[in-house]
Amino acid sequence: MTRHPRSPISTRTRIRLAIASVLPTLITVPLCAALAAAGALPWAVAPAVMVASAVQGWMAYVRLGVREITGPAPGGSGPRR
């Protein structure tokens, strides 16, 4: 069954895409921790990267749920949205 082009994305797909957008950043957290243990980086960087990743994931999840409204209004009359 094919979906309509403007049908909403499922929650499961939105979660997967949000995680995929954050994954490259999360891979750097162990590197930041290793550099902090070596003294080359302040310890505050690793938690800051994790918080930034959480915010990025949340924003990706929310934005994937927003549908673009185009085309004529329902009922066929009135201006385009």
Secondary structure by P-SEA (a helix, b strand, c coil): ccccccccccaaaaaaaaaaaaaaaaaaaaaaaaaaaacccccaaaaaaaaaaaaaaaaaaaaaabbbbbccccccccccc
